[in-house]
């Protein structure tokens, strides 16, 4: 995989193979590289079509995985990669559940898509993930409200490997051009926020908000 090798994918994937679309994406890749925050473009399966250097830097310490690298499919990374919780703070409630909600909506729209069906089969093979998807997710949405599912504008915690950022928050900004939308793609940028400091200089402790969608076994 290009991401595992530390390089950038030579050509975008999962997009129309027309010269005009390829030229647009090549120029859009240059635009992404000029953005200082992690920014990436995904298709309806959450396959990563483009990602900038700041995105790769955020996930540079993530170990290899055969199917869930962040530079290949961001949804699979969030759900299945064992290192996801090391980068994405409050992993279950702030990242997994919103992503599962978006996945459920994508399945409703593109139910016969082979890529989405493969992800659905992988969810079904994990009893805890399956219970979260079938029982926990509807309960969570009723408890927190539909707005918690939205990515655009959401502020979510993460842990950047660069100590200049460390444990911080990011605001997710979804900004999709007309051309990307016609290709079935979406752009997301994780706008990193400076860590808040107390008078003593220490970052305040975050209140626990980890949501256990499946009760722990007694």
C-alpha positions in Angstrom: 0.0 0.0 0.0 1.3 3.5 -0.8 0.4 4.8 2.7 2.3 2.0 4.4 5.3 2.6 2.3 5.3 6.3 3.2 4.5 7.5 -0.3 1.5 9.0 -2.0 -0.8 7.0 -4.2 0.3 7.8 -7.8 -3.2 8.2 -9.1 -6.5 8.7 -7.4 -8.9 5.8 -7.3 -12.6 5.2 -7.3 -13.4 8.1 -9.6 -14.4 8.5 -13.2 -11.5 7.6 -15.4 -11.9 10.6 -17.7 -9.0 12.8 -18.6 -10.9 15.9 -17.3 -11.7 14.2 -13.9 -8.1 13.0 -13.5 -6.7 16.5 -14.4 -9.1 18.1 -11.9 -8.1 15.7 -9.1 -4.4 16.2 -9.8 -4.8 20.0 -9.4 -7.1 19.4 -6.3 -4.3 17.3 -4.8 -2.0 20.3 -5.1 -4.6 22.4 -3.3 -4.8 19.9 -0.5 -1.1 20.0 0.0 -1.3 23.7 0.6 -3.6 23.1 3.5 -1.8 22.9 6.9 -4.4 20.7 8.5 -5.2 17.1 7.7 -7.5 17.1 4.7 -8.7 14.2 2.5 -11.3 13.3 -0.1 -13.4 10.1 0.1 -16.0 8.5 -2.1 -19.3 7.0 -0.9 -17.5 3.9 0.5 -15.0 6.1 2.4 -12.2 5.0 0.1 -9.6 7.7 0.3 -9.2 9.3 -3.1 -6.8 12.0 -2.1 -5.0 13.0 1.2 -2.4 15.6 2.0 0.8 15.5 3.9 -0.8 16.7 7.1 -3.2 13.8 7.0 -0.3 11.3 6.5 1.6 13.0 9.4 -1.4 12.6 11.7 -1.4 8.8 11.2 2.3 8.3 10.7 2.7 6.0 13.8 -0.2 3.8 12.8 0.9 0.2 12.3 0.3 -1.9 9.2 -3.1 -3.5 8.7 -4.3 -5.6 5.6 -7.6 -3.8 5.1 -7.9 -0.8 7.5 -5.2 1.7 6.8 -6.3 5.3 7.1 -5.0 6.2 3.7 -7.0 3.5 2.0 -10.4 3.5 3.6 -11.1 5.8 6.5 -14.3 4.1 7.6 -12.5 0.7 7.9 -9.7 2.4 9.8 -12.1 3.9 12.4 -14.0 0.7 12.9 -11.4 -2.0 12.6 -7.8 -0.8 13.0 -6.4 -1.6 16.5 -4.4 1.7 16.5 -7.4 3.9 15.7 -8.1 4.7 19.4 -4.5 5.8 19.9 -5.1 8.7 17.4 -8.9 9.3 17.7 -9.8 10.3 21.2 -13.0 9.1 22.8 -12.9 6.6 20.0 -16.2 4.9 20.5 -18.6 7.8 21.2 -16.9 10.5 19.1 -15.7 8.5 16.1 -17.1 4.9 15.8 -20.8 5.6 16.4 -21.0 8.7 14.0 -19.2 6.7 11.4 -21.5 3.7 11.8 -24.5 6.0 11.4 -23.1 7.3 8.1 -22.3 3.8 7.0 -25.9 2.8 7.7 -27.1 5.7 5.6 -24.8 4.8 2.8 -26.1 1.2 2.8 -29.6 2.5 2.5 -28.6 4.6 -0.6 -26.1 2.1 -2.2 -27.3 -1.2 -0.9 -25.9 -3.3 -3.7 -22.4 -1.7 -3.6 -19.9 -4.6 -3.2 -17.5 -2.5 -1.2 -20.2 -1.5 1.3 -21.4 -5.0 1.5 -17.9 -6.2 2.3 -17.7 -3.8 5.2 -21.1 -5.0 6.4 -19.9 -8.6 6.4 -16.9 -7.6 8.5 -19.1 -5.8 11.0 -21.3 -8.9 11.2 -18.2 -11.1 12.0 -17.4 -9.0 15.1 -20.1 -9.7 17.8 -19.6 -6.5 19.7 -19.5 -4.4 16.5 -22.6 -6.1 15.2 -24.5 -5.5 18.5 -23.4 -1.8 18.4 -24.6 -1.5 14.8 -28.0 -3.2 15.2 -29.0 -2.3 18.8 -26.5 0.2 20.2 -26.6 2.7 17.3 -30.3 3.4 17.3 -30.3 3.8 21.1 -27.3 6.2 20.9 -28.9 8.4 18.2 -32.1 8.7 20.3 -30.0 9.6 23.3 -27.7 12.2 21.8 -29.8 13.5 18.9 -29.4 13.5 15.2 -26.9 16.4 15.3 -24.3 14.1 16.9 -24.2 12.1 13.7 -23.2 15.1 11.6 -19.5 15.4 10.7 -19.5 19.0 9.4 -18.9 21.3 12.3 -18.3 18.5 14.9 -15.5 19.1 17.4 -13.8 15.8 18.2 -10.8 14.8 20.3 -7.6 13.3 18.8 -4.0 12.7 19.7 -1.4 14.0 17.3 2.0 12.3 17.3 3.6 15.7 17.0 4.1 16.9 20.6 3.4 20.5 19.4 -0.2 19.3 19.2 -0.4 16.3 21.4 -3.9 15.6 22.9 -6.1 18.2 21.3 -9.4 18.7 19.5 -10.3 19.1 15.8 -13.2 20.7 14.1 -14.4 18.6 11.1 -15.2 20.8 8.1 -16.9 19.2 5.2 -16.4 21.3 2.1 -17.1 19.7 -1.2 -16.8 21.4 -4.6 -19.4 20.8 -7.3 -16.9 18.8 -9.4 -16.2 16.5 -6.4 -19.9 16.1 -5.7 -20.5 15.0 -9.3 -17.8 12.4 -8.8 -19.6 11.1 -5.7 -16.8 12.4 -3.5 -16.6 14.5 -0.3 -13.7 16.5 1.2 -13.1 16.6 5.0 -10.6 18.7 6.8 -9.6 18.2 10.5 -8.9 21.7 11.7 -6.7 21.2 14.7 -7.4 23.4 17.7 -4.7 24.6 20.1 -4.8 22.8 23.4 -6.5 24.7 26.1 -4.3 25.4 29.1 -5.1 25.9 32.8 -3.5 28.6 34.9 -0.8 26.0 36.0 -0.1 25.3 32.3 -1.6 21.8 32.3 -4.2 20.7 29.8 -7.5 20.3 31.7 -8.7 16.7 32.2 -11.5 15.8 29.8 -14.7 14.5 31.5 -15.4 10.9 30.8 -17.9 10.5 27.9 -17.1 7.0 26.7 -20.3 5.5 25.7 -20.6 1.7 26.1 -23.1 0.7 23.5 -22.8 -2.9 24.6 -22.9 -3.6 28.3 -19.7 -5.2 29.6 -19.9 -8.9 30.4 -20.3 -9.6 34.1 
